[in-house]
Amino acid sequence: MDNQEQNWIQAAKNGDQAAFGQLVQKYQKKVYALTVRMCPTPELAEEAAQEAFLAAWQGLPFFRGDSAFSTWLYRLSSNACVDLLRKESRHQGPSLDDETASGEVADIAPTPEAAAEHRELRDQIEAGLRSLSPEHRAVLILREIHQLSYDEIADTLNLEPGTVKSRISRGRRQLRDFLVQHGNFSASAASKKTERGQ
């Protein structure tokens, strides 16, 4: 944590809304990148991000700094998403549009054919993630998209490392099965796509 961030946190703890605004500005893109993949619509993702920052503002006086501020914020964001997903469990939203996803997913498309294949794969993976339970979706997103270590995920979600590993393993298997069942992918190809980074 840099000194400037520490100063903002301390000032915000004392009620300085401008300092908290600096923290929001610093982390809002990262938080939204997480919520937009956990929630079925951009509107819900925006709501979850706002809930997370509201929870951060209310909880900041109790933040002891045992973990990084970003880790704590990821935890609040994940919790906000899970709460919203439970409320919206009867509704299925559309897949992410290009503009939302392009900031986080590499889009190297030298030909129209390659672009179409890439879009199809991305859409299938997004659909597969939405088919998972919120708990399995959270660990996979933090691992595969945000590149957090198992220990960082355990800290973020307040889980035991063993639970994180089992959820990632089960989530990858469910995602692989989804891709094989719903996409034009062989089991071996899907396995390579979902098991990278192990």
C-alpha positions, 0 to 999 in steps of 0.5 A: 500500500503506498503512502498516498493511499494510506493517507486517504484511508486514514483521512476517510476513517476520520470522515473525510469524504473527499479522501474516500472519493480518491479511493473510489476513483482509484478502485472503481474500474477494478471493482466494476471489472469484478462485478460485471462478470459476477452479475448478469447485467451491467445495471446489476454490476453497477448496483453491486459496485455502488453497494460495495463502496457504500459498505466500504464507507460504512465499514472503514472505521473498522478496517484494521489493515490486516489485509490490503485495502484492495483485498478488503474491497474485493471481498465487499464487492464479491459479497454485494454481488452474491447478495444481489444474485440471490435476490435476482436468482429467478432472472437471467440477464443477457451476455456482456456486450462488446464494450463492457468486455473489451477492457478486460478480455484481449481481442486480437482478431486479425481476420473476421473469421478469427474475430467471430471465433473469439467472440463465440468463445468469449460468449460461451465462457461468459454464459458458462460462468453465469451457469455456476453458483455465485460461490463457484463463479466468484473464485473462478473470476478472481483466479482466471480473470483477476489472476489472484493467488489461492491465498489471496482469494482465500483472504478476499472471500474469507475462506480456507485455502482448501475450500478455495482449491476445491471450489476452483477445481469444481468450478473449472470442471462445471465450466468445462462440462458446460463448454462441451455441452453447449459449445463447439468444443471438444473435451480436451480443448475446453480443458485447456481453456479452463485449466490454464494457470494451475 
